[in-house]
Amino acid sequence: MLRFLRTQALICTVFCLLSIGVIAAKKSSPDQNQASTPVLRGQAAFTDAAHESPGTRRHLTVGDLPAPAPDQAVDNGPSMIPRPANAWPVAPKGFKVELYATGLDNPRLLRVAPNGDLFLAESESGKIRVFRGVTPDGKPQQTSVFAEGLHQPFGIAFYPSGPDPKYVYVGETDGIVRFAYKNGDLKASGAAEDLAELPGGGRLRGGGHWTRDLIFSKDGSKLFASVGSHSNVDDSDTHPEEYHRADVLQFTPEGKFVKVYAWGIRNCVGEAINPITGELWCSTNERDGLGNNLVPDYVTHVQEGGFYGWPWWYMGGHQDPRHLGKHPELGPKVITPDIILNPHFASLEMMFYQGSQFPAEFKGDGFACEHGSWNRAQRSGYEVIRLPMKNGHATGEYEDFLTGFTEGDGQVWGRPVGVAEAKDGSLFVSDDGTRSIWHIVYTGK
């Protein structure tokens, strides 16, 4: 009897240990628990392009920011080179990167129409181009110029939302226009309809940041237009050219100006609507001239009426030393962004992933393109990053996703600008360095 009990106890012990091992293995699986991914924090989270690699996560906070060091500010623009024969963007394991389209003219923002067509702003030549489908060798099945003769087009939005939009809206550098549209149109059926003027460009005060993104609120009642600042850090009290700049402006779908939705956002290049919370988000370029690690670019949800600091203050209630003593009442009102990126990344278009092709843990996460630095001794950016979310809210971390656009000696061959989700859940990324569009597909291999 005693031998039998001992045998039973041994069997139970072995079974329990095996069960614990299985549970532990499940918990440690990267598909099941993203918390297992190492996160670089504090000073270790500051990076350069040579140390960016898919899967690396970083988490910066306002407590990690150094004191201003204007003497460290540099002009270190990229040395652009043709893509070397053996160079290719690097994605995480299980993803394949294909070259979808080449020979483009300043490819910038990307948006996907409800029917799956890919719309691209070719800003310098004033065109909106359309790509349809993917051939077996990874190229477009059809291409067409949807519209041309535009003023540095950038933002593209379809209205109303849903499967059957009636218009394509385009954010020009000096205004908002729209074209009549029906599913499958490869060319505009008529001329552009002028809806509203925006600060900048030929019709109003020119100069400064020229991109104008457009996006509709989740219910379609609000049209948000992002307008970057005219300058790096001019006092907007005394520089009239900054009027209604460094803002997100709200319009009706018919183009009637409603109000300044949020302000002090130096350059909200990319806009997106969080599909879970319905909040407006911005991918933002911050100011230059305060040192290698100031001021960080950021990605954040945008509070209605919120103040984000420019030009007098910046995140964490820090006053810009070039404006000491000005607007002390605004210091406590500066909103700290959700995701603090490395400084001078030049964060451009962003989006939220809603597909099912990528692993399940990607759903609801954001992606943003980092065009790359110039005001930093350490060359950084030149990548696409992933923005982990939890129930629609940022964790504060970001993760390198698509890298490899630089050579070891600091030369640059690719600069990501736009990112969009295809109807099948793959991603497209525009690159104005190689004048191309890359296609990222998950194969699991």
C-alpha positions in Angstrom: 0.0 0.0 0.0 2.8 2.4 0.9 4.6 1.6 -2.4 1.3 2.3 -4.3 0.9 5.7 -2.6 4.5 6.7 -3.3 4.1 5.7 -7.0 0.9 7.8 -7.2 2.6 10.8 -5.6 5.5 10.6 -8.0 3.1 10.4 -11.0 1.2 13.5 -9.6 4.5 15.4 -9.1 5.7 14.7 -12.7 2.3 15.6 -14.2 2.2 18.9 -12.2 5.7 19.8 -13.3 4.9 19.1 -16.9 1.7 21.2 -16.6 3.6 24.1 -15.1 6.2 23.8 -17.9 3.5 23.9 -20.6 1.8 26.9 -19.0 5.2 28.7 -18.6 6.0 28.0 -22.3 2.7 29.4 -23.4 3.2 32.5 -21.3 6.7 33.1 -22.7 5.6 32.8 -26.3 6.1 36.1 -28.0 2.7 35.7 -29.7 1.0 35.4 -26.4 2.9 37.9 -24.2 4.5 40.9 -25.7 5.7 41.9 -22.2 8.6 39.4 -22.8 10.1 41.8 -25.3 13.1 43.7 -23.8 12.4 47.4 -23.4 15.3 49.9 -23.4 14.6 52.7 -20.9 16.2 55.9 -19.7 19.4 57.0 -21.4 19.6 53.5 -23.1 16.5 54.4 -25.0 18.2 57.1 -27.0 19.4 55.6 -30.2 21.0 56.0 -33.7 20.2 54.3 -36.9 23.1 51.8 -36.5 21.4 50.4 -33.4 17.8 50.2 -34.7 16.7 46.7 -35.4 13.2 45.0 -35.7 11.8 44.0 -32.4 13.8 46.4 -30.3 11.5 48.5 -28.0 12.2 51.8 -26.3 10.4 53.8 -23.7 11.3 57.4 -23.1 9.7 59.7 -20.5 10.0 63.4 -19.8 12.3 62.5 -16.8 14.9 61.2 -19.3 15.2 64.6 -21.1 18.5 66.5 -20.7 18.9 70.2 -20.1 19.0 72.3 -23.2 22.4 72.4 -25.0 22.1 74.7 -28.0 25.9 74.4 -28.5 25.4 70.8 -29.4 22.9 71.6 -32.2 24.3 70.5 -35.5 23.4 70.6 -39.2 23.9 66.9 -40.1 21.6 66.3 -43.0 21.8 62.9 -44.7 24.2 62.0 -47.4 21.8 60.4 -49.9 23.1 57.5 -52.0 21.5 55.2 -54.5 20.3 51.9 -52.9 23.3 49.5 -52.9 22.7 46.3 -54.8 22.6 44.2 -51.6 20.6 46.7 -49.5 17.0 45.9 -48.6 14.6 47.0 -45.8 14.8 44.7 -42.8 11.5 43.5 -41.2 10.9 41.2 -38.2 11.1 37.4 -38.6 8.1 36.1 -40.5 7.6 39.2 -42.7 8.7 39.5 -46.3 9.5 42.9 -47.9 8.8 43.3 -51.7 9.5 46.3 -54.0 6.0 47.2 -55.2 6.6 50.3 -57.4 9.6 52.4 -58.4 10.5 55.5 -60.4 8.0 57.6 -58.6 8.1 61.4 -58.2 8.5 62.4 -54.6 6.2 59.7 -53.2 4.7 60.9 -49.9 1.4 60.1 -48.1 -0.5 56.9 -48.8 -4.2 56.1 -48.2 -6.2 53.1 -49.3 -9.7 53.6 -50.8 -12.5 51.4 -49.5 -12.3 49.2 -52.7 -8.6 48.6 -52.0 -7.0 51.0 -54.5 -3.8 52.6 -53.1 -3.7 56.4 -53.5 -0.4 58.2 -53.3 0.5 61.9 -53.1 3.4 62.8 -55.4 3.8 66.2 -53.8 6.5 67.9 -55.8 4.8 67.2 -59.2 1.3 68.0 -57.9 -0.2 64.6 -58.6 -2.4 62.0 -56.9 -1.6 58.6 -58.3 -3.6 55.3 -58.0 -2.3 51.7 -57.8 -4.5 48.7 -58.1 -3.9 45.1 -57.1 -0.7 43.0 -56.9 0.6 40.8 -59.7 2.2 37.4 -59.0 5.6 39.1 -59.1 4.6 41.7 -56.6 3.9 44.7 -58.9 0.8 46.8 -59.4 -1.8 45.4 -61.8 -2.8 48.9 -62.9 -1.6 52.4 -62.3 -3.1 55.8 -63.1 -2.8 59.5 -62.4 -6.0 60.4 -60.6 -5.4 64.2 -60.6 -2.7 66.6 -61.4 -1.9 70.3 -61.3 -2.3 70.4 -57.5 -0.4 72.6 -55.0 1.9 70.2 -53.1 -0.8 67.7 -52.3 -0.3 65.6 -49.2 -3.4 64.6 -47.2 -6.0 62.3 -48.8 -9.3 61.4 -47.3 -12.4 59.6 -48.5 -15.9 60.8 -47.6 -18.3 59.6 -46.4 -16.7 56.7 -44.6 -17.8 53.2 -45.4 -17.9 51.2 -48.6 -19.3 53.9 -51.0 -17.6 57.3 -50.7 -18.7 60.1 -52.9 -15.6 62.4 -52.6 -11.8 62.3 -52.4 -10.5 65.2 -50.3 -7.0 66.4 -50.8 -4.9 68.7 -48.5 -2.9 71.1 -50.6 -0.3 73.3 -49.0 -2.7 76.3 -49.3 -6.2 74.8 -49.1 -8.6 71.9 -49.1 -10.1 70.6 -52.3 -12.3 67.6 -53.2 -13.1 65.6 -56.3 -16.3 63.7 -57.0 -15.5 60.0 -56.7 -17.1 56.6 -57.0 -15.6 53.2 -56.3 -13.0 52.2 -58.9 -12.3 55.6 -60.4 -8.8 55.7 -61.6 -9.1 59.2 -62.9 -11.1 62.2 -61.5 -14.3 62.6 -63.4 -14.2 66.4 -63.0 -12.3 69.4 -61.8 -11.3 70.0 -58.1 -13.9 71.8 -56.0 -12.2 74.4 -53.7 -13.5 74.1 -50.1 -11.3 76.1 -47.8 -8.0 78.0 -47.7 -5.2 77.0 -45.3 -2.3 79.1 -44.1 0.7 78.7 -46.3 1.5 78.4 -50.0 0.8 80.9 -52.7 -2.7 82.1 -51.8 -1.8 83.0 -48.2 1.4 83.3 -46.1 4.0 81.0 -47.6 7.0 79.2 -46.2 7.7 76.8 -43.4 6.2 73.4 -43.0 4.1 72.6 -46.1 2.4 69.3 -45.5 -1.4 69.4 -44.8 -2.9 66.1 -43.7 -6.7 65.6 -43.7 -8.8 63.1 -41.7 -12.5 62.8 -40.8 -13.7 62.1 -37.3 -15.1 58.6 -36.7 -18.7 59.9 -37.1 -17.8 61.9 -40.2 -19.0 65.2 -38.8 -15.6 66.8 -38.4 -12.8 67.3 -40.9 -9.4 67.8 -39.2 -6.6 69.6 -41.1 -3.0 69.7 -39.7 -1.0 72.9 -40.4 2.7 73.0 -39.4 4.4 76.1 -38.1 6.0 78.7 -40.4 9.2 78.7 -38.4 11.3 76.6 -36.0 10.4 78.6 -32.8 9.3 82.2 -33.7 7.1 83.9 -31.1 3.7 83.6 -32.6 2.6 86.6 -30.6 4.7 88.8 -32.8 4.9 86.9 -36.1 1.6 87.2 -37.9 2.8 84.5 -40.4 2.2 82.0 -37.6 -1.5 82.7 -37.5 -3.5 79.4 -37.4 -0.3 77.5 -37.8 1.2 74.8 -35.5 -2.4 73.9 -35.1 -5.0 71.3 -35.9 -7.9 73.1 -37.5 -11.5 71.8 -37.5 -13.8 72.2 -40.5 -17.2 70.9 -41.5 -17.2 68.4 -44.4 -18.4 71.3 -46.6 -15.2 73.2 -45.8 -16.6 75.7 -43.3 -14.0 76.6 -40.6 -15.2 75.8 -37.1 -12.3 76.4 -34.7 -8.7 75.6 -33.7 -9.1 72.1 -32.4 -5.7 71.9 -30.7 -2.6 74.2 -30.7 1.1 74.4 -30.0 1.7 71.3 -32.1 4.7 72.4 -34.1 4.1 70.1 -37.1 1.4 67.4 -37.0 2.4 65.7 -40.2 0.4 62.6 -40.0 -3.2 62.3 -38.6 -5.1 59.1 -37.7 -8.3 58.2 -35.9 -8.0 55.6 -33.2 -10.6 52.9 -34.2 -11.2 51.9 -30.6 -11.4 55.3 -28.8 -12.4 57.5 -31.8 -9.7 59.9 -30.7 -7.6 62.0 -33.2 -3.9 61.2 -33.2 -0.9 63.1 -34.5 2.6 62.1 -35.6 4.6 65.2 -34.8 7.9 66.9 -35.6 9.1 69.0 -32.7 11.6 71.9 -32.7 15.3 72.0 -33.5 18.3 73.8 -32.1 18.3 72.7 -28.4 20.8 69.8 -28.7 21.1 66.3 -29.8 18.4 64.9 -27.5 16.0 67.8 -27.5 13.2 68.2 -28.3 11.8 64.7 -28.9 9.4 64.1 -31.7 6.2 62.4 -30.5 3.0 60.5 -31.4 -0.1 61.3 -29.3 -3.8 61.4 -29.1 -4.9 65.0 -29.5 -7.2 66.6 -26.8 -9.8 69.0 -28.0 -8.6 72.5 -27.0 -5.3 71.0 -25.8 -2.1 73.0 -25.8 1.2 71.1 -26.6 3.7 73.8 -25.9 5.1 75.3 -29.1 6.8 77.8 -29.2 7.2 78.8 -25.6 7.2 75.5 -23.8 7.8 71.8 -24.5 6.8 68.5 -22.9 7.1 68.2 -19.1 6.5 71.9 -18.5 9.9 73.0 -19.7 10.3 76.5 -21.1 12.2 77.0 -24.3 15.3 79.1 -23.3 14.7 81.2 -26.3 11.4 82.4 -24.8 12.3 82.7 -21.1 9.7 84.5 -19.1 7.0 84.4 -21.7 3.5 83.1 -21.1 4.1 81.6 -17.6 0.4 80.9 -17.4 0.8 78.3 -20.2 3.5 76.2 -18.5 1.1 74.1 -16.4 -1.2 73.5 -19.4 1.4 71.8 -21.6 0.2 68.3 -22.4 2.7 65.5 -22.3 2.4 63.3 -25.4 1.5 59.6 -25.2 4.6 58.3 -27.0 7.9 60.1 -26.8 10.2 59.3 -29.7 13.8 59.9 -30.2 14.6 63.6 -31.0 14.7 64.7 -34.6 13.2 61.5 -36.0 11.0 63.5 -38.3 7.9 61.5 -37.6 5.6 61.5 -40.7 2.5 59.5 -41.6 0.9 57.2 -39.0 -2.0 54.7 -39.0 -3.7 52.0 -36.8 -3.6 48.4 -37.9 -7.0 46.7 -38.2 -6.1 43.8 -40.4 -5.9 40.1 -39.7 -2.9 39.1 -41.9 -0.3 40.1 -39.2 -0.1 38.2 -35.9 -3.1 38.9 -33.7 -1.1 41.0 -31.2 -0.6 43.6 -34.0 -4.3 44.4 -34.2 -5.0 47.9 -32.9 -1.4 48.9 -32.7 -0.1 52.0 -34.5 2.6 52.3 -37.2 4.5 55.5 -38.0 7.2 56.5 -40.5 10.4 58.2 -39.3 11.9 60.1 -42.2 15.2 60.7 -40.4 17.2 63.3 -38.6 19.3 66.3 -39.6 19.6 68.3 -36.4 21.5 65.5 -34.5 25.1 64.3 -34.4 23.9 60.7 -34.3 22.0 59.9 -37.5 18.6 58.4 -36.4 15.2 57.6 -37.7 15.0 56.2 -41.2 12.7 53.5 -40.2 9.0 52.5 -39.6 8.1 52.0 -36.0 5.3 50.1 -34.3 3.3 51.7 -31.5 2.0 49.1 -29.1 -1.5 49.7 -27.7 -3.5 48.2 -25.0 -7.3 48.6 -25.3 -6.8 51.6 -27.6 -4.3 53.4 -25.3 -0.6 53.7 -25.8 1.8 51.9 -23.5 4.4 54.7 -24.0 6.7 52.3 -25.8 7.6 52.1 -29.5 9.3 49.3 -31.4 11.6 49.2 -34.4 9.7 47.5 -37.2 11.2 48.2 -40.6 14.9 49.3 -40.6 18.0 49.0 -42.8 17.6 52.2 -44.8 21.2 53.4 -43.9 24.7 52.1 -44.5 27.2 51.5 -41.7 29.1 54.7 -42.5 26.0 56.9 -41.9 25.0 57.3 -45.5 21.3 57.0 -46.3 19.5 55.3 -49.2 15.9 55.2 -48.1 13.5 57.5 -46.2 10.1 56.2 -45.2 7.3 58.7 -45.5 3.8 57.1 -45.8 2.3 53.9 -44.4 -1.1 52.4 -45.3 -2.9 49.1 -44.7 -3.9 47.1 -47.8 -7.3 45.4 -47.9 -5.7 42.0 -47.3 -3.9 43.3 -44.1 -0.4 43.8 -45.6 1.3 47.2 -45.4 2.6 49.6 -48.0 5.4 52.0 -47.2 6.4 54.9 -49.5 10.0 55.9 -49.6 11.1 59.2 -51.1 14.8 58.2 -50.9 14.5 55.4 -53.5 11.3 57.0 -55.0 9.4 53.7 -54.4 6.7 51.9 -52.5 7.6 48.8 -50.4 5.1 46.0 -49.6 5.3 44.2 -46.3 3.6 40.8 -46.2 3.4 38.4 -43.3 4.3 34.8 -44.3 5.2 33.4 -40.9 8.4 31.9 -42.3 
